[in-house]
Structure formats: C-alpha cells, structure tokens
Amino acid sequence: RKHGGTPLWLLFPSGAWGRPTEVRTLLEPWAERNGVCAEWRGGDYVVAVDIETGEERDQVVRGIVDQLKTVGNVLASATPETGAPDAT
C-alpha cells in the first residue's frame, strides 16, 4: 500500500497557502502512528482519506468525516504564533 488504496486525498499544495512543510511537521508523526498514507508528491504534501467498502452509505460518510475531523484536530494543535504543537 505504498501509495494508498483510496481515491480520496487531502492536498496541501506547495506555496504559502497550502503550507505543506508546516503541515507535514504536524501530520507525519500522527500518520505514522495510525498507519495513514501521507507523502510528498511533487512539491505538495498529500494525506490519504480511507473509504470503507461494503458498508452502508451513512457509515462510509461518517468514517470520512471522522478522519477529516481528526486531521483538523491535529492541525489545530499547533499554536498560531509558532506553528509548533501546543504543549498545554
């Protein structure tokens, strides 16, 4: 599963808007601990969003939303001033 088995990816594009380097600093340790495929593609940082197969639509959507919330929480753990994880 080198490149993940999902068609759905979060893309943090190169440039100031996507801030892929800062995002990678926060997400890479989390992704490694949780078996989430995350990698550089060109100058972009991408994170796989797994999609459950063989499940009811509501469960699939709920799984995707939960993953997006988790990524958001990891990113929100950074302090605005430093970009470093908040120690509190």
C-alpha positions, -999 to 999 in steps of 0.1 A, spaced: 0 0 0 28 23 -8 6 49 -24 -26 41 -5 -57 23 -19 -80 53 -18 -91 77 -45 -96 105 -19 -67 125 -7 -62 157 12 -39 180 -7 -17 206 9 -2 224 -22 31 240 -24 32 277 -17 22 299 11 -15 289 10 -10 252 14 20 254 37 29 217 30 62 218 51 44 230 82 15 206 77 39 177 72 57 186 105 24 182 123 7 153 104 37 130 96 41 116 132 3 112 135 1 94 101 29 70 110 14 61 144 -20 55 128 -10 38 96 -22 66 74 -5 70 40 10 105 38 37 116 14 53 142 -8 40 144 -44 60 169 -63 60 199 -40 27 190 -24 20 171 7 -9 146 5 -27 125 31 -49 96 22 -85 95 34 -96 59 36 -130 50 23 -147 19 38 -160 -5 12 -190 -28 16 -206 -6 42 -238 15 43 -235 50 28 -240 67 62 -212 47 78 -189 55 49 -197 92 51 -193 91 89 -159 75 86 -147 101 61 -160 130 83 -143 114 114 -110 112 95 -113 149 84 -121 160 120 -91 141 133 -67 157 108 -83 191 117 -77 184 154 -40 175 147 -35 207 127 -53 228 154 -29 215 180 -3 240 166 -1 274 183 -7 302 158 25 321 168 50 293 163 33 266 143 45 242 169 22 218 188 6 233 218 21 218 250 -9 226 271 
